[in-house]
Amino acid sequence: MRVAWLVVVGCAAPVASATQAVTNGSGDPGDPAVVALVGSDGAVLCTASVIGPHTGIAAAHCFSGPPARTMRVFFGNDVASGGAFSSVADAKQHPAFDLTTFANDVAMFTFRDASPVAALSLDTRTIDTSLVGTTFDAVGYGTTGSAADSGTKRAGTVRISDVGPAQITTVPDPAQPCRGDSGGPMLITPDAVTAVVSHGDVACRDHAIYQRIDVVRSAFVDPYIAATAPGTAHTGDACFYDGHCAEGPCLQA
């Protein structure tokens, strides 16, 4: 059974929930560019990655519920312990994203305040089956058994079991991403995002599916980065952060 782990409001299809986080994982004091997407009530909705001073990447289904501009990006290891926040100014799901099949489950977003941490890069390789058997750390802010303990960044080792045309399947080794970890990065190398967490089995014990970035980069990821780059917004355009405007500061209506 394939499910998305983020329970969202107003979905077009039922979304099941699971009760574990990065299973068999531990607290992760590193990976500063792995961040949380937090709702207006302070609850962790998803995990994401900073890939530019104002730019992040996550799963598309993370933005299928509450409006993006009600979310904040959290920088830190534990939401309850404090850290830095920045408001989400814009988000865009892949235009061919399908919530029923999770095809093209990737989204780009812009946050208003400049990132206080160094950004990750995007993996430039074309992914193939040579990655089968590779292990890496899954990182995310999901829960570990109750709705009250989300918000702590955790990491655990998973293994790639299959590489498909658009998605990568992983199995526990012994960890696995789960609810709240959606959108988190596949970091085969510690500084580059290869894929993002999409969905998996309801019990978070059998497998997880990651959306490959290389297959959506040229048509979706790179154009979004170019369209939201500093100086690309002009008078009268929507502006997402001060440096986005070519002529002056970004003024909010």
KAGI-V412773 format. One record per helix or strand of 2 or more residues. SS is the DSSP state (H for helix, E for strand). FROM is the first residue (numbers start at 1). TO is the last residue. If there is no record, write none. Layout:
# KAGI-V412773
ss = <SS SS>
from = <FROM FROM>
to = <TO TO>
This chain:
# KAGI-V412773
ss = <E E E E H H E H E E E H E E E E E E E H H>
from = <26 34 44 55 60 68 72 79 84 107 121 129 135 154 167 185 192 195 208 217 242>
to = <27 38 50 58 63 70 75 81 93 111 122 131 140 163 172 186 193 200 212 227 244>
